[in-house]
Amino acid sequence: MDKIYLDHNATTPVAPEVLERVISVLQNQFGNPSSVHSIGRSARVLIDEAREQVASLIGVSPSEIVFTSGGTEANNFALLGVALGLGKTGGHIITSQVEHPSVLNPCRQLESLGFRVDRLKVDELGRMDFKELENCLTESTLLVSLQHANSETGVLQDIERAGEIVSKKGVLYHTDAVQSVGKIPLQVQELPVDMLSISAHKLNGPKGVGALYLRKGSPDLFSPVCGGGQEKKRRGGTENVAGIAGFGKACELAQKRLSESSNISSLRDHFLQLVSNLISGVEVFGDLENRLPNTLNLGFDGVEGDTLLIGLDMAGVAVSTGSACSSGSGLPSPVLTAMGVPIDKTNSSIRFSLGCSNTMAEIEKAAKVLAEAVSLNRSGTHTSNKNLTKTL
């Protein structure tokens, strides 16, 4: 059975051109980029080229890109790097209640070390209250870390407005842009942002590689990964040359593809229209105006999201009930909970996140499969996996 993949916010398939690049580097460029000889220098050239490609995608200087093992490390680097690098135990961090676990968990670690953390609330549409941000800033605030796009709802925050508020106080500002980079145009140099996290596997690149943008002139950060002098002594460890080269290629492709975001949003909107016509009791969670072009988070009255997900998977449609990094916890979505969504509706939610490979035919088929799966769940037929498989 050919799967219809609608879980691109969890990860994306590696683009053929990226795969070709990675394999070529693994086969032909085995050198250590720190080595002085020609084989090492050839590997260094690949890293330099990729750094330019990543920088070009977000409109910054290549010297401001630090390669990491992914978005999680980039977020940890920003939070722990600032807090521990500035050496102010007891300092203050501001974030929000709807951040990714790779931001929320380092904040908990910092609290255990004596730092104070404020978590901004969001309204029923998932939007942050910038008045609250303004009121939270104090003389002891070291860093504000607020996401650009939410992985579960696709809601976009006004990072420019947030940055302007933060910069007036002379505080460093970091944004987790893992879900937005490559999906919407982003010229970071024009924004009041000091640090920004990116992940390759969210934009059709390989897993295990990402980057942290560090604005020129930013203070030296404590490095969570200590080793050699790689990445201008900011991140130790022999570089993942093949992964970095693949990351660069993925960014190059994403830059060319950005003009196609309207096509994905059209597919998303068509899917929502079909679902609304075929299924009663459907609710959209999150701001319908300010969101990623590929994301829908829907609730279905009288249906358990986990059961529905299994039914859809058995029928050949891959979706998610929320962030892949939080799945399996058995707890209601902290994002939807923060938005004030009642627990029964939270537990009925499914995230649909489209990608550049999805087609109109897939979207229409997925809507029909979803309608039948919801009907089976509401009628109680889902109690038998055997019946579900046979019916779908």
C-alpha positions in Angstrom: 0.0 0.0 0.0 1.3 3.4 -1.0 1.2 5.7 2.0 -0.1 9.3 1.8 2.3 11.2 4.0 0.8 14.2 5.8 3.2 14.5 8.7 5.9 16.8 7.3 6.2 18.8 10.5 7.6 15.7 12.2 10.1 15.1 9.4 10.4 15.3 5.6 11.5 12.8 3.0 15.1 13.5 1.8 15.0 15.1 -1.6 16.7 13.0 -4.3 19.2 15.8 -5.1 20.1 15.9 -1.4 20.5 12.1 -1.2 22.7 12.2 -4.2 24.9 14.8 -2.6 25.2 13.0 0.7 26.1 9.7 -1.0 28.7 11.4 -3.2 30.4 13.0 -0.2 30.4 9.8 1.8 31.9 7.9 -1.2 34.4 10.5 -2.3 35.2 13.0 0.4 36.2 11.1 3.5 38.7 13.7 4.8 38.7 15.4 8.1 38.0 19.1 7.4 40.5 20.1 10.1 43.4 18.4 8.3 45.8 20.6 6.5 46.5 18.2 3.5 44.5 18.4 0.3 42.0 15.7 1.2 41.1 17.6 4.4 40.9 20.9 2.5 38.5 19.4 0.0 36.2 18.5 2.9 36.5 22.0 4.3 35.4 23.4 0.9 32.2 21.4 1.1 31.4 22.8 4.6 32.2 26.4 3.5 29.9 25.9 0.4 27.1 24.5 2.6 27.5 27.4 5.1 26.9 29.8 2.2 23.8 27.9 1.1 22.3 27.9 4.6 23.1 31.6 5.1 21.6 32.5 1.7 18.3 30.9 2.6 17.7 33.1 5.6 19.6 36.2 4.4 22.6 36.3 6.7 26.4 36.2 6.5 28.0 32.7 6.3 30.2 33.6 9.3 27.1 33.8 11.4 26.1 30.1 10.9 27.2 27.5 13.4 26.5 23.9 12.4 25.0 21.6 15.1 23.5 18.1 15.2 20.0 19.5 14.7 17.4 21.9 16.0 17.4 20.5 19.5 21.1 21.2 19.9 20.7 24.6 18.4 18.0 25.5 20.9 20.0 24.1 23.8 23.1 26.0 22.6 21.1 29.3 22.6 19.5 28.8 26.0 22.3 27.2 27.9 25.0 29.1 26.0 23.6 32.5 27.0 22.7 31.6 30.6 25.9 29.9 31.4 28.1 32.0 29.1 27.1 35.3 30.7 27.8 33.7 34.1 24.9 35.3 35.9 23.5 32.5 38.1 20.0 33.6 39.2 19.5 35.5 35.9 16.1 35.6 34.2 14.9 33.8 31.0 11.6 34.5 29.2 10.0 31.9 26.9 6.4 30.7 26.3 4.1 27.9 27.3 3.9 26.6 23.7 7.6 26.1 22.9 9.1 22.8 21.7 10.5 20.5 24.4 14.0 21.4 23.3 13.4 24.9 24.6 11.1 24.0 27.6 13.4 21.3 29.0 16.6 23.4 29.0 14.6 26.1 30.8 13.7 23.5 33.5 17.4 22.6 33.8 18.3 26.3 34.2 15.6 26.7 36.9 17.3 23.8 38.8 20.5 25.8 38.7 18.9 28.9 40.2 17.8 30.8 37.1 14.3 32.3 37.0 12.0 31.4 34.0 8.8 33.2 32.9 6.6 31.4 30.4 4.3 33.6 28.4 0.7 32.6 28.0 -1.2 32.4 24.6 -4.8 33.2 23.8 -7.3 30.7 22.3 -5.8 31.1 18.9 -2.3 30.4 20.1 -1.0 34.0 19.9 1.3 35.4 22.4 0.5 38.5 24.5 3.3 41.0 23.8 2.1 43.3 26.6 2.9 40.4 29.0 6.3 40.1 27.3 6.9 43.8 27.9 5.9 43.5 31.6 8.1 40.4 32.2 11.3 42.1 31.1 13.6 43.1 34.0 17.1 44.2 34.5 18.1 40.6 35.2 16.7 39.3 32.0 19.4 37.5 30.0 17.5 36.0 27.1 14.1 35.9 25.5 13.4 32.7 23.5 10.1 32.6 21.5 9.3 30.3 18.6 8.5 31.5 15.1 6.0 28.8 14.1 4.3 26.2 16.3 4.9 22.6 15.2 1.4 21.5 16.3 -0.9 24.3 15.1 1.3 26.0 12.6 0.5 29.4 14.2 3.1 32.1 13.4 4.2 34.5 16.0 5.1 38.1 15.2 8.9 37.7 15.9 9.6 41.1 14.5 7.4 42.8 17.1 8.7 40.6 19.9 12.3 41.4 18.8 11.6 45.1 18.8 10.3 45.0 22.4 13.2 42.9 23.6 15.9 44.9 21.8 14.7 48.2 23.4 15.7 46.6 26.7 19.1 45.5 25.4 18.2 41.8 25.9 19.3 38.9 23.7 16.6 37.4 21.5 16.4 33.8 20.2 13.8 32.3 18.0 13.2 28.6 17.2 12.5 28.8 13.5 12.8 25.0 12.9 9.3 24.8 11.5 9.3 28.0 9.4 12.7 28.0 7.7 12.2 26.7 4.1 8.4 27.0 4.3 8.0 30.7 4.2 10.5 33.5 3.2 12.6 34.7 6.1 15.3 37.4 5.9 16.8 37.3 9.3 19.3 40.1 8.9 16.3 42.5 8.6 14.8 41.2 11.9 15.7 42.1 15.5 16.8 38.6 16.1 20.2 37.6 17.7 19.9 33.8 17.4 17.8 31.5 15.3 17.6 27.7 15.1 17.3 25.6 12.0 17.0 21.8 11.3 17.8 20.1 8.1 15.3 17.3 8.3 12.4 19.7 8.4 13.2 20.9 4.9 14.0 17.7 3.0 17.5 17.4 4.3 19.2 14.6 6.3 18.6 14.0 10.0 21.3 14.7 12.5 22.4 18.2 11.3 21.1 21.7 11.9 22.4 25.2 12.6 22.3 28.1 15.0 22.4 31.6 13.5 24.5 33.9 15.8 24.3 37.5 14.9 27.8 39.1 14.4 28.8 40.9 17.6 26.8 38.6 19.9 28.6 37.7 23.2 30.6 34.5 23.5 28.3 31.6 24.5 29.0 28.7 26.8 29.4 25.7 24.5 27.4 22.5 25.5 29.7 20.5 23.2 33.4 21.0 24.1 36.1 19.4 22.1 38.4 20.7 19.4 38.4 24.2 17.8 35.7 23.4 15.2 33.1 26.1 14.2 35.5 28.9 15.4 35.7 27.2 18.8 31.9 27.4 19.3 31.0 23.8 18.8 33.5 21.0 19.2 33.6 17.7 17.3 34.6 16.6 13.8 32.1 18.0 11.4 29.4 15.7 9.8 30.6 16.6 6.3 28.1 14.6 4.4 25.2 15.7 6.5 26.3 19.4 6.3 26.7 19.1 2.5 23.2 17.6 2.3 21.9 20.4 4.5 23.3 23.0 2.2 21.8 21.4 -0.8 18.4 21.1 0.9 18.6 24.9 1.7 19.4 25.6 -1.9 16.4 23.6 -3.1 14.1 25.2 -0.4 15.1 28.7 -1.6 14.1 27.9 -5.1 10.8 26.3 -3.9 9.7 29.1 -1.6 7.6 30.6 -4.4 5.5 27.4 -4.3 4.2 27.9 -0.8 0.9 29.2 -2.2 0.4 25.8 -3.9 0.7 24.0 -0.6 -1.6 26.5 1.2 -4.2 25.8 -1.6 -3.9 22.1 -1.0 -4.3 22.6 2.7 -7.4 24.9 2.3 -8.9 22.4 -0.2 -8.4 19.6 2.3 -10.1 21.6 5.0 -13.0 22.4 2.8 -13.4 18.7 1.8 -13.2 17.6 5.5 -15.7 20.2 6.6 -18.2 19.1 3.9 -17.7 15.4 4.6 -17.6 15.4 8.4 -19.7 17.1 11.1 -18.3 18.4 14.4 -14.9 19.5 13.0 -13.0 22.2 14.8 -9.8 24.0 13.6 -7.3 24.8 16.4 -5.1 27.9 16.0 -5.1 31.2 14.2 -6.4 30.7 10.6 -4.8 33.9 9.3 -1.2 33.8 10.7 0.0 30.3 10.2 2.3 28.1 8.1 1.0 27.3 4.6 1.1 23.6 5.2 -0.4 22.9 8.7 -3.9 22.1 10.0 -4.7 20.9 13.5 -8.3 19.6 13.6 -10.5 18.2 16.4 -13.3 15.7 15.8 -16.2 15.5 18.2 -16.7 12.1 19.8 -13.4 10.7 18.5 -10.2 9.7 20.3 -7.3 11.2 18.3 -4.9 8.2 19.0 -7.5 5.7 17.8 -8.2 7.8 14.7 -4.5 8.0 14.0 -4.1 4.3 14.1 -7.1 3.8 11.8 -5.7 6.3 9.3 -2.4 4.6 9.4 -4.0 1.3 8.7 -5.7 2.9 5.7 -2.5 4.3 4.4 -2.6 7.9 5.7 0.3 9.0 8.0 -0.6 11.8 10.3 0.2 12.9 13.9 -1.5 13.8 17.1 1.1 16.5 17.8 4.8 17.1 18.1 6.7 13.8 17.3 9.1 14.7 20.2 6.2 14.6 22.7 4.3 11.6 21.2 3.8 8.6 23.5 3.7 10.7 26.7 0.0 9.8 27.2 -0.6 13.5 28.3 -2.8 16.0 26.6 -1.1 18.3 24.2 0.5 21.1 26.3 0.1 23.5 23.3 -3.6 23.0 23.0 -4.0 23.0 26.8 -2.2 26.4 26.9 -4.7 27.6 24.4 -7.5 26.7 26.7 -8.8 23.8 24.6 -10.9 21.4 26.8 -9.3 18.0 27.4 -11.9 16.1 25.4 -11.3 18.2 22.4 -7.5 18.1 22.9 -7.7 14.3 22.9 -9.6 14.4 19.6 -7.0 16.4 17.7 -5.0 15.4 14.7 -2.3 17.4 13.0 -2.1 17.3 9.2 1.1 18.8 7.8 1.6 18.8 4.0 4.8 18.9 2.0 6.0 19.7 -1.5 5.5 16.2 -2.7 1.8 16.0 -1.9 -0.7 16.1 -4.8 -4.4 17.0 -5.2 -5.3 13.4 -5.7 -3.6 12.4 -2.4 -5.4 15.2 -0.6 -8.8 14.2 -1.9 -8.2 10.5 -1.1 -7.0 11.4 2.4 -10.2 13.4 3.1 -12.4 10.5 2.1 -10.4 8.0 4.2 -10.6 10.4 7.1 -14.3 10.8 6.8 -14.8 7.0 6.8 -12.4 6.6 9.7 -14.2 9.2 11.8 -17.6 7.5 11.0 -16.2 4.2 12.1 -14.9 5.6 15.3 -18.2 7.3 16.1 -20.2 4.2 15.4 -17.9 2.1 17.6 -16.6 -0.1 14.8 -13.1 0.9 15.7 -13.1 -1.4 18.7 -12.0 -4.1 16.3 -8.8 -3.5 14.5 -9.6 -6.4 12.2 -12.9 -4.7 11.1 -11.1 -1.4 10.7 -8.5 -2.9 8.4 -11.2 -4.7 6.4 -13.4 -1.6 6.2 -10.7 0.9 5.3 
